[in-house]
Amino acid sequence: MAEVIIRNKAKIRLAKILEAAYTDYGQTTLNRFLSELEHIEHRLSIQPESYPLEYSLMGLKRKYRYCTLKKNFKLIYFYRPRLDKVVIVTVWDTRMNPIRLVKELQK
């Protein structure tokens, strides 16, 4: 099973999303987010390359993949097969301009 690592930037964004979900919609919605997130992490640990490639990031040095979290957010990650590690680099709001995502990951 692959180890799933969440980088600090992704943790911060995820915390803000979860806080907003709780504040705006309540505990039930927060529980749904957490349940879906747990399911995604489990699937990533078992089948790290099962989610599709993020085509807007194809020109970058890594093969970034994404999984959708509650239809408005993408967890952007890459897989290191030799180390058997999945690294979640950011959480992206799909309503934002995708050019900003490319610029963010080029740094």
C-alpha positions in Angstrom: 0.0 0.0 0.0 1.2 3.4 -1.0 1.8 6.1 1.7 -0.4 9.2 1.1 1.3 12.5 2.0 -0.5 15.8 2.0 1.7 18.8 1.5 1.2 21.9 3.8 -0.4 24.0 1.1 -3.0 21.3 0.4 -3.6 20.9 4.2 -4.3 24.6 4.6 -6.6 24.8 1.6 -8.4 21.6 2.7 -8.9 23.0 6.3 -10.4 26.2 4.8 -12.8 24.2 2.6 -13.9 22.0 5.6 -14.3 25.1 7.8 -16.5 26.8 5.1 -18.5 23.6 4.7 -19.2 23.4 8.4 -20.0 27.1 8.7 -22.2 27.4 5.7 -23.9 24.0 5.7 -23.4 22.3 9.1 -22.1 19.1 10.6 -23.8 16.7 8.1 -22.1 18.3 5.1 -18.7 18.3 6.9 -19.2 14.6 7.7 -19.9 13.9 4.0 -16.7 15.8 3.0 -14.6 13.9 5.6 -16.1 10.5 4.5 -15.4 11.2 0.8 -11.9 12.4 1.7 -11.3 9.2 3.7 -12.5 7.1 0.7 -10.2 8.9 -1.7 -7.2 8.5 0.6 -7.9 4.8 0.9 -8.3 4.3 -2.9 -5.0 6.3 -3.5 -3.2 4.0 -1.1 -4.4 0.9 -2.9 -4.5 2.1 -6.5 -2.4 5.3 -6.8 -2.7 5.5 -10.6 -6.4 4.8 -10.8 -7.5 8.5 -11.2 -7.1 10.3 -14.5 -4.2 12.5 -15.5 -4.8 16.3 -15.2 -4.4 17.3 -18.9 -4.0 21.1 -18.1 -0.7 20.1 -16.3 0.7 17.8 -19.0 3.6 20.1 -19.9 5.1 20.0 -16.4 7.8 17.6 -15.3 5.6 15.4 -13.2 2.5 13.4 -14.3 -0.1 15.1 -12.1 -3.4 13.3 -11.5 -6.6 14.5 -9.9 -9.6 13.2 -8.0 -12.8 15.1 -7.6 -13.9 16.0 -4.1 -17.6 17.1 -3.9 -17.8 18.2 -7.6 -16.2 21.6 -7.1 -12.7 20.6 -5.9 -9.9 18.6 -7.2 -7.1 17.0 -5.2 -4.0 17.3 -7.4 -1.4 14.7 -6.8 1.5 12.8 -8.2 2.7 9.2 -7.6 6.3 8.2 -6.9 6.4 4.5 -7.8 9.9 3.8 -6.6 9.1 5.2 -3.1 5.5 4.0 -3.3 4.2 7.4 -2.2 1.3 9.5 -3.3 1.9 13.3 -2.8 -1.2 15.5 -2.7 0.2 18.9 -3.7 -2.9 21.1 -3.7 -6.6 21.3 -3.5 -8.0 23.2 -6.5 -11.4 24.9 -6.7 -12.6 24.0 -10.3 -14.5 27.3 -10.5 -11.1 29.2 -10.7 -9.1 29.9 -13.8 -7.0 26.8 -14.6 -4.1 29.0 -15.7 -3.5 29.9 -12.1 -3.2 26.2 -11.3 -0.5 25.7 -13.9 1.4 28.8 -12.6 1.1 27.6 -9.0 2.6 24.2 -9.8 5.4 25.6 -12.1 7.0 27.2 -9.1 
